[in-house]
Amino acid sequence: MQYEHSDAATDGAPQPVKILIAGGFGVGKTTLVGAISEIEPLTTEAMMTAYSEPVDDLSQVDRKTSTTVAMDFGRITVDAELILYLFGTPGQERFWFMWDDLVDGALGAVVLLDTRRIQDCFAAVDFFESRGVPFVAAVNQFDDAGSYSLEEVREALSLPEHVPLVRADARSKDSVKMVLIALLDHLMQRAIADSRSAQRV
């Protein structure tokens, strides 16, 4: 994958890059976007009601009172040449149809993981793998989550070695920043590898 050249890169304006923040229900996507965004995040949070109880698994997230029904949106300027637009996906399965629209034009993704509900992590990983979208996986450090090594998490998810796996605290700006740096580094390495492959052909 190569970064596409645009008029923005030639007129002094920063290059815009679309990044998805994905994961299961209640994994911390809205929190992550809010922690790092330099603007007031746009959210589509709706209050949860009794009608959602039969379809939403509230185990481990019993204190959650609202949910994203469309997307979250935030922005962070990396430097004079690069600006990231962050799009947080909805987590409930009944809203997953929106992922197909949100992924359009995305250069990469962060997949947040909750080790308390490891079975809910597979769908997001499979989504980006099947579409060939580069991503990093980030274990969100919930206070009541068990202590698992990154190697154990990678094995449990059958996560390929080429996919970066890191720890994160979605509430911490510094922690989220390191996750995004890991993703940008991964994208750069992919671009270099693709360029070398093209030169050999």
FENZIJO-V75849 format. One record per residue. N is the residue number from 1. RES is the residue in one letter. SS is DSSP state (helix for helix, strand for strand, loop for the rest). D_LAST is the distance of its C-alpha to the last C-alpha in Angstrom with 2 decimals. Layout:
n->[N N]
res->[RES RES]
ss->[SS SS]
d_last->[D_LAST D_LAST]
This chain:
n->[1 2 3 4 5 6 7 8 9 10 11 12 13 14 15 16 17 18 19 20 21 22 23 24 25 26 27 28 29 30 31 32 33 34 35 36 37 38 39 40 41 42 43 44 45 46 47 48 49 50 51 52 53 54 55 56 57 58 59 60 61 62 63 64 65 66 67 68 69 70 71 72 73 74 75 76 77 78 79 80 81 82 83 84 85 86 87 88 89 90 91 92 93 94 95 96 97 98 99 100 101 102 103 104 105 106 107 108 109 110 111 112 113 114 115 116 117 118 119 120 121 122 123 124 125 126 127 128 129 130 131 132 133 134 135 136 137 138 139 140 141 142 143 144 145 146 147 148 149 150 151 152 153 154 155 156 157 158 159 160 161 162 163 164 165 166 167 168 169 170 171 172 173 174 175 176 177 178 179 180 181 182 183 184 185 186 187 188 189 190 191 192 193 194 195 196 197 198 199 200 201]
res->[M Q Y E H S D A A T D G A P Q P V K I L I A G G F G V G K T T L V G A I S E I E P L T T E A M M T A Y S E P V D D L S Q V D R K T S T T V A M D F G R I T V D A E L I L Y L F G T P G Q E R F W F M W D D L V D G A L G A V V L L D T R R I Q D C F A A V D F F E S R G V P F V A A V N Q F D D A G S Y S L E E V R E A L S L P E H V P L V R A D A R S K D S V K M V L I A L L D H L M Q R A I A D S R S A Q R V]
ss->[loop loop loop loop loop loop helix helix helix helix loop loop loop loop strand strand strand strand strand strand strand strand strand loop loop loop loop loop helix helix helix helix helix helix helix helix loop loop loop loop loop strand loop loop strand strand strand loop loop helix helix helix loop loop loop loop loop loop loop loop loop loop loop loop loop strand strand strand loop loop strand strand strand strand strand strand strand strand strand loop loop strand strand strand strand strand strand strand strand loop loop loop helix helix helix loop helix helix helix helix helix helix loop loop loop loop loop strand strand strand strand strand strand loop helix helix helix helix helix helix helix helix helix helix helix helix helix helix helix helix helix loop loop loop strand strand strand strand strand strand loop loop loop loop loop loop loop loop loop helix helix helix helix helix helix helix helix loop loop loop loop loop loop loop strand strand strand strand loop loop loop loop helix helix helix helix helix helix helix helix helix helix helix helix helix helix helix helix helix helix helix helix helix helix helix helix helix helix helix helix loop]
d_last->[15.36 16.03 19.51 20.26 21.85 25.40 28.56 29.98 27.62 28.87 32.57 33.30 33.56 31.88 28.68 29.85 28.09 29.36 29.87 31.61 34.27 34.77 36.81 39.91 43.37 45.10 42.27 42.66 40.20 42.87 44.12 40.72 40.13 43.68 43.40 40.54 40.89 42.27 43.91 46.32 44.07 44.34 45.23 46.26 48.51 51.22 54.12 53.94 56.88 58.53 56.71 53.42 54.92 54.25 50.52 49.55 49.62 51.52 51.68 50.70 50.67 54.33 54.83 52.24 54.15 51.47 48.00 45.06 45.17 42.35 40.42 40.90 39.50 39.30 37.68 36.86 35.88 33.63 33.92 34.14 30.49 30.14 32.45 32.13 33.72 34.70 35.45 37.40 37.37 40.58 41.11 43.35 41.87 43.75 41.82 38.31 37.71 37.28 34.19 32.17 33.25 32.95 29.35 28.23 26.45 26.65 23.97 25.33 28.53 31.19 32.71 36.25 37.73 41.41 42.17 45.59 44.00 40.82 40.81 40.30 37.03 34.97 34.81 33.13 30.57 29.81 29.63 26.78 24.88 25.13 23.87 20.97 22.79 22.51 26.02 28.29 31.39 34.63 37.85 40.68 43.58 46.57 49.85 50.87 47.55 47.47 45.86 42.56 39.91 36.38 35.42 38.03 36.78 33.16 34.48 36.81 34.08 31.45 29.26 25.79 25.44 22.60 25.14 27.40 31.07 33.80 37.50 38.98 42.31 41.87 45.16 44.04 42.26 41.04 39.72 37.90 36.43 34.91 33.39 31.75 30.51 28.95 27.19 25.95 24.70 22.89 21.26 20.23 18.72 16.76 15.54 14.55 12.71 10.81 10.07 8.85 6.54 5.21 5.38 3.80 0.00]
